[in-house]
Amino acid sequence: MTARQTPLYEAHVRYGGRIVEFGGWLLPVQYAGILEEHKAVREKAGLFDVSHMGEVLVKGPDSLSFLQKLVTNDVARLAANQVQYTPMCYPDGGTVDDLLIYKRGNGEYFLVINAANIEKDWAWMQANSTGFQVELSNLSAATAELALQGPLAEAILSKLTDVDLQQLAYYWFLPEATVAGRPVMISRTGYTGEDGFEIYSRPEDAAYLWTAIMQAGEPYGLLPAGLGCRDTLRFEAALPLYGHELARDITPVEAGIGKFIAFGKGEFTGRAALAEQKQNKPQRRLAGLVVNGHGIARAGYPVMFQGQRIGTVTTGSYAPTLNKNIGLALIEAAYAGIGQQLAVEIRGKNVAAEVIGKPFYRRP
C-alpha cells in the first residue's frame, strides 16, 4: 500500500521535518530534535499536524441513542459545544478504539477517531447503526487538523482570531470561528498534558494556517513538532495510546480508565463484560514503572518478579521532563501496588524497576 500524505506534507519538508511512514502515512517524526520539541511544548509551544486522524459525523433523530449504545461514556451529559473522551468496546469488553465526541447540537455529533482505526471504526459504526435513524458520514478525507500545544498556545492563537480564547474552557469547542481569515472549528483539547487547541479546517486551508501560526508564534519560541515528541509528551501524561495501552484484547478497566465507563446510563456494547470485570477486579492492570537500573523499557519487553514473567511493557521511554527512564506495563494485578519491586528484561538482562503512580507528569 502506498503511504498517504496529509495536506501539510510539503510544509513538513520545507520546515526540515524528517519524514517517516507511520500507520500508512508519511509524517514528520522530528524537526529540530525530539528533546528540543518536547521541551518547547512543555515550556512554550509546539505545532503538530494531526490531519491523519479520522472524523465521522453522526446526524439524525436517533444520534444520541445510537452513540449511547456504541460507546461506554454517557453522551447524554454533553452540552452543545462540549467535548467528551470515551472508549468504544466490543461485547467482550475489548477496545475497538478510543475517541472524542463533539456535540454540535441536538442530533449532530462530530467524532474524532484514531488514524490507524478509521476503516475498522467506520465498518463497526455502520454495522451497529442498524435500527437507528442516523446518517453516518466519513469526513476523514475532507478534514485537516492542526494541534497547537503548550503554555503559550493561547497567546499565539489569539493573534490570529477574533474569538476570546480565554472564555473557551477545557474540553469545549467553537464550531464556527476564523483563524487568519480562514473558517475553522477550534477545540481546547489535547494529547500532550499541556494547555492547547485543536484546529479543524478544510484541507486546502491547512498549509496556509500552518504558515500563519508558525509566523505568529515565532516571537514566542513556537517550534514545529513531530510524532516523536508527541509520543513522549502523551506518555509522560500517561494518556493511553491505542495499540499499546488499549487494544482488542485490553479493556478500559484493565487500562485504568474506568471513569470513562458510565454503567448507570443503561445498556451499551460491552457493558456486561466490563461490569463483571469491575466487580471481580481485573486480573491485569496497567501500572507505571520507573527503571532504576540501566536501560530503557521498550514496548513488548517482559516484566518480571522473582524470575517469573508477570506482564509486558506497553510503552517505555526516557521521560525528558522527569529525566528518568519510565514505562507503562500491563501486569498481573497482584503486583501493581505502588512501591512494588519488579524487573524489566532488557536485552536479556533483568533490570530493577519499581511501580510508581500515574500520571508521571501533571502540568503546574
C-alpha positions as CSV (number, residue, x, y, z in Angstrom):
1,M,0.0,0.0,0.0
2,T,1.3,3.4,-0.9
3,A,1.8,5.7,2.1
4,R,-0.6,8.7,2.2
5,Q,0.3,12.4,2.6
6,T,-1.6,14.9,4.6
7,P,-2.2,18.4,3.1
8,L,0.9,19.6,5.1
9,Y,3.4,17.2,3.6
10,E,5.2,19.9,1.6
11,A,5.2,22.2,4.6
12,H,6.9,19.5,6.7
13,V,9.6,19.1,4.1
14,R,10.1,22.8,3.8
15,Y,10.5,23.1,7.6
16,G,13.1,20.3,7.7
17,G,10.9,17.5,9.0
18,R,12.4,14.0,8.9
19,I,9.7,12.1,7.3
20,V,8.8,8.5,8.2
21,E,6.0,6.2,7.4
22,F,3.6,5.9,10.3
23,G,0.4,3.8,10.1
24,G,0.3,4.2,6.3
25,W,1.0,8.0,6.4
26,L,4.1,10.0,5.6
27,L,4.6,12.2,8.6
28,P,7.5,14.1,10.4
29,V,9.0,12.2,13.3
30,Q,11.0,15.3,14.2
31,Y,12.4,18.6,13.0
32,A,14.9,20.2,15.4
33,G,15.0,17.0,17.5
34,I,12.6,15.2,19.8
35,L,14.1,16.6,23.1
36,E,14.1,20.2,21.9
37,E,10.5,19.9,20.6
38,H,9.4,18.2,23.8
39,K,10.9,21.0,25.8
40,A,9.3,23.6,23.6
41,V,5.8,22.2,24.2
42,R,6.3,22.0,28.0
43,E,7.7,25.5,28.3
44,K,6.5,27.5,25.2
45,A,4.5,25.9,22.3
46,G,4.7,23.3,19.5
47,L,2.6,22.9,16.4
48,F,1.6,19.4,15.3
49,D,0.0,18.1,12.1
50,V,-2.7,15.5,13.1
51,S,-4.6,15.6,9.8
52,H,-4.2,11.8,9.6
53,M,-6.8,11.4,12.4
54,G,-10.3,10.3,11.3
55,E,-13.5,12.2,11.6
56,V,-17.1,10.9,11.4
57,L,-20.3,12.9,11.5
58,V,-23.3,11.4,13.1
59,K,-26.7,13.0,12.4
60,G,-30.3,12.1,12.8
61,P,-33.1,11.8,15.4
62,D,-31.5,8.6,16.9
63,S,-28.0,10.0,17.1
64,L,-27.9,10.1,20.9
65,S,-29.4,6.7,21.4
66,F,-27.0,5.3,18.8
67,L,-24.0,6.8,20.5
68,Q,-25.2,5.7,23.9
69,K,-25.3,2.1,22.7
70,L,-22.0,2.5,20.8
71,V,-19.6,3.9,23.4
72,T,-19.1,3.5,27.2
73,N,-19.3,7.1,28.4
74,D,-22.6,8.9,29.0
75,V,-23.1,11.1,25.9
76,A,-26.3,12.5,27.3
77,R,-24.1,14.5,29.7
78,L,-22.8,16.6,26.9
79,A,-24.0,20.1,26.4
80,A,-23.9,21.8,23.0
81,N,-20.3,22.6,22.0
82,Q,-18.8,20.3,24.7
83,V,-16.3,17.5,24.0
84,Q,-16.1,14.1,25.7
85,Y,-13.5,11.4,25.7
86,T,-14.8,7.8,25.6
87,P,-13.7,4.2,24.8
88,M,-15.7,2.2,22.3
89,C,-15.9,-1.5,23.1
90,Y,-16.7,-5.0,21.7
91,P,-19.3,-7.1,23.5
92,D,-16.5,-8.9,25.4
93,G,-15.1,-5.6,26.7
94,G,-12.1,-5.4,24.4
95,T,-11.5,-2.0,22.9
96,V,-12.5,-1.1,19.4
97,D,-11.0,2.4,19.7
98,D,-10.9,5.5,22.0
99,L,-12.3,8.7,20.6
100,L,-13.5,12.2,21.2
101,I,-17.2,13.2,20.7
102,Y,-18.1,16.8,19.9
103,K,-21.7,17.7,20.4
104,R,-22.6,20.2,17.6
105,G,-26.3,20.3,18.6
106,N,-29.2,18.1,19.2
107,G,-29.0,15.2,16.8
108,E,-25.5,16.1,15.4
109,Y,-22.2,14.8,16.7
110,F,-18.6,15.0,15.4
111,L,-16.4,12.0,16.2
112,V,-12.6,12.1,16.1
113,I,-11.1,8.6,15.8
114,N,-7.5,7.2,15.6
115,A,-5.9,7.2,12.2
116,A,-5.0,3.5,12.2
117,N,-8.5,2.6,13.1
118,I,-10.5,4.6,10.5
119,E,-11.6,1.7,8.3
120,K,-12.3,-0.6,11.3
121,D,-14.2,2.0,13.2
122,W,-16.2,3.0,10.1
123,A,-17.2,-0.6,9.5
124,W,-18.1,-1.1,13.2
125,M,-20.2,2.1,13.4
126,Q,-22.1,1.2,10.2
127,A,-22.7,-2.4,11.3
128,N,-24.0,-1.2,14.7
129,S,-26.3,1.5,13.2
130,T,-28.9,-1.0,12.1
131,G,-32.3,0.0,13.6
132,F,-31.3,3.6,14.4
133,Q,-32.4,6.6,12.4
134,V,-28.9,8.0,11.9
135,E,-26.8,9.2,9.0
136,L,-23.1,8.5,9.2
137,S,-20.6,10.5,7.1
138,N,-16.9,9.7,7.0
139,L,-15.3,13.2,6.8
140,S,-11.7,12.0,7.3
141,A,-10.5,12.9,3.8
142,A,-12.3,16.3,3.9
143,T,-10.8,17.4,7.3
144,A,-7.4,18.7,8.2
145,E,-6.3,19.1,11.8
146,L,-3.6,21.1,13.5
147,A,-2.7,20.9,17.2
148,L,-1.2,23.9,18.9
149,Q,0.0,22.8,22.3
150,G,1.9,24.5,25.2
151,P,1.5,27.2,27.8
152,L,1.9,30.0,25.2
153,A,-0.7,28.4,22.8
154,E,-3.5,30.8,23.8
155,A,-1.3,33.9,23.3
156,I,-0.2,32.7,19.9
157,L,-3.6,31.7,18.6
158,S,-5.2,34.9,19.9
159,K,-3.1,36.9,17.5
160,L,-4.9,35.2,14.6
161,T,-8.5,35.1,15.7
162,D,-11.2,37.5,17.0
163,V,-12.7,35.0,19.4
164,D,-12.0,35.3,23.1
165,L,-10.0,32.1,23.8
166,Q,-9.9,32.8,27.5
167,Q,-13.6,32.0,27.5
168,L,-13.1,28.7,25.9
169,A,-12.9,26.1,28.7
170,Y,-11.1,22.8,28.6
171,Y,-12.9,20.2,26.5
172,W,-15.3,22.8,24.9
173,F,-15.2,24.0,21.3
174,L,-16.2,26.7,19.0
175,P,-17.9,25.2,15.9
176,E,-17.5,28.3,13.8
177,A,-14.5,30.6,14.1
178,T,-11.8,32.0,11.9
179,V,-8.0,31.8,12.2
180,A,-6.0,34.0,9.9
181,G,-9.3,34.7,8.0
182,R,-10.0,31.0,7.2
183,P,-13.1,29.2,8.6
184,V,-12.2,26.6,11.3
185,M,-13.5,24.8,14.3
186,I,-11.4,25.3,17.4
187,S,-11.4,23.0,20.5
188,R,-9.5,23.3,23.7
189,T,-8.4,19.7,23.9
190,G,-5.0,18.0,23.6
191,Y,-2.8,14.9,23.9
192,T,0.3,16.3,25.5
193,G,-0.6,17.1,29.1
194,E,-0.4,20.8,28.3
195,D,-3.0,23.5,27.5
196,G,-3.7,23.8,23.8
197,F,-6.0,23.8,20.9
198,E,-7.1,21.6,18.0
199,I,-7.9,23.5,14.8
200,Y,-10.0,21.7,12.2
201,S,-10.1,23.2,8.7
202,R,-10.7,22.4,5.1
203,P,-7.7,20.5,3.6
204,E,-7.0,23.3,1.2
205,D,-6.5,25.8,4.0
206,A,-4.2,23.7,6.1
207,A,-0.9,24.8,4.7
208,Y,-1.9,28.5,4.9
209,L,-2.9,28.1,8.5
210,W,0.3,26.2,9.4
211,T,2.4,29.0,8.0
212,A,0.3,31.7,9.7
213,I,0.5,30.0,13.1
214,M,4.3,29.4,12.7
215,Q,4.8,33.1,11.9
216,A,2.6,34.3,14.7
217,G,4.4,32.0,17.1
218,E,8.0,32.8,16.1
219,P,8.4,35.6,18.8
220,Y,7.1,33.1,21.4
221,G,9.6,30.3,20.5
222,L,7.0,28.1,18.8
223,L,8.5,25.1,17.1
224,P,7.0,22.6,14.6
225,A,6.7,19.3,16.4
226,G,6.7,15.7,15.2
227,L,5.5,12.3,16.1
228,G,8.5,11.6,18.3
229,C,7.8,14.2,20.9
230,R,4.0,13.7,20.6
231,D,4.6,10.3,22.0
232,T,7.0,11.3,24.8
233,L,4.6,14.1,25.8
234,R,1.5,11.9,25.9
235,F,3.5,9.2,27.6
236,E,4.6,11.5,30.5
237,A,0.9,12.5,30.9
238,A,0.1,8.7,30.9
239,L,-2.5,9.2,28.2
240,P,-3.3,5.8,26.6
241,L,-2.2,5.0,23.1
242,Y,-4.4,2.6,21.1
243,G,-2.4,-0.5,20.1
244,H,-0.3,-0.1,23.3
245,E,-2.4,0.7,26.4
246,L,-5.8,-0.1,24.7
247,A,-6.4,-2.8,22.2
248,R,-8.7,-5.6,21.0
249,D,-7.6,-7.7,24.0
250,I,-7.1,-4.8,26.6
251,T,-10.3,-3.4,28.2
252,P,-10.7,0.1,29.6
253,V,-11.0,-1.4,33.1
254,E,-7.6,-3.0,32.7
255,A,-6.2,0.2,31.3
256,G,-7.3,2.1,34.4
257,I,-9.7,4.4,32.6
258,G,-12.8,3.1,34.2
259,K,-14.0,6.6,35.0
260,F,-15.0,6.8,31.3
261,I,-17.4,3.9,31.7
262,A,-20.9,5.1,32.6
263,F,-22.5,1.9,34.0
264,G,-25.5,3.9,35.2
265,K,-26.6,5.1,31.8
266,G,-28.2,1.8,30.7
267,E,-27.3,-0.8,28.1
268,F,-24.3,-0.3,25.8
269,T,-22.0,-2.7,23.9
270,G,-19.6,-4.4,26.3
271,R,-21.5,-3.3,29.5
272,A,-21.9,-6.8,31.0
273,A,-18.3,-7.9,30.4
274,L,-16.9,-4.6,31.8
275,A,-19.3,-4.7,34.8
276,E,-18.2,-8.2,35.6
277,Q,-14.6,-7.3,35.3
278,K,-15.0,-4.2,37.6
279,Q,-16.9,-6.2,40.2
280,N,-14.5,-9.1,40.4
281,K,-11.4,-6.9,39.8
282,P,-9.4,-7.3,36.6
283,Q,-6.6,-9.9,36.6
284,R,-4.3,-7.4,34.9
285,R,-3.7,-3.8,35.5
286,L,-1.8,-1.0,33.7
287,A,0.9,0.1,36.0
288,G,3.5,2.9,35.9
289,L,7.2,1.8,36.2
290,V,10.4,3.6,36.9
291,V,13.5,1.7,35.7
292,N,16.1,2.0,38.5
293,G,18.9,0.3,36.6
294,H,20.5,1.0,33.2
295,G,18.4,0.8,30.1
296,I,15.0,1.8,28.6
297,A,12.0,-0.5,28.9
298,R,10.7,-0.7,25.4
299,A,7.2,-1.8,24.4
300,G,7.0,-5.6,24.4
301,Y,9.7,-6.2,27.0
302,P,8.8,-8.8,29.7
303,V,8.1,-7.5,33.2
304,M,9.5,-10.0,35.8
305,F,9.0,-10.8,39.5
306,Q,11.5,-13.3,41.1
307,G,12.2,-14.8,37.7
308,Q,8.6,-15.2,36.6
309,R,7.1,-13.2,33.8
310,I,4.1,-11.3,35.2
311,G,3.4,-8.8,32.4
312,T,4.6,-6.8,29.4
313,V,5.7,-3.2,28.9
314,T,3.2,-1.4,26.7
315,T,5.2,1.9,26.3
316,G,8.6,2.8,27.6
317,S,10.9,5.7,27.1
318,Y,13.2,8.2,28.6
319,A,11.0,11.0,30.0
320,P,12.7,14.3,29.2
321,T,10.7,16.4,31.8
322,L,11.4,13.9,34.6
323,N,14.9,12.9,33.5
324,K,14.1,9.2,34.2
325,N,13.5,6.0,32.3
326,I,9.9,5.1,32.8
327,G,7.3,2.8,31.4
328,L,3.7,1.7,31.3
329,A,3.1,-2.0,31.7
330,L,0.2,-4.4,31.7
331,I,0.9,-6.7,34.6
332,E,-0.8,-9.1,37.0
333,A,-2.9,-7.1,39.4
334,A,-1.3,-8.6,42.5
335,Y,2.0,-6.9,41.6
336,A,0.6,-3.5,40.6
337,G,0.7,-1.8,44.0
338,I,2.8,1.4,44.2
339,G,6.3,0.6,45.6
340,Q,6.3,-3.0,44.3
341,Q,9.8,-4.0,43.3
342,L,9.9,-5.7,39.9
343,A,12.4,-6.1,37.0
344,V,12.2,-5.5,33.3
345,E,14.0,-7.8,30.9
346,I,16.1,-5.5,28.7
347,R,18.2,-7.3,26.1
348,G,18.3,-10.5,28.1
349,K,19.1,-8.9,31.5
350,N,16.7,-8.3,34.4
351,V,16.9,-4.6,35.3
352,A,15.4,-3.3,38.5
353,A,12.2,-1.4,38.3
354,E,9.5,-0.1,40.7
355,V,5.8,0.5,40.4
356,I,5.0,4.3,40.7
357,G,1.9,6.4,40.4
358,K,0.4,7.8,37.3
359,P,0.4,10.3,35.6
360,F,4.2,10.7,35.6
361,Y,3.8,14.4,34.7
362,R,1.0,16.9,35.6
363,R,1.2,20.5,34.4
364,P,1.6,23.1,37.1
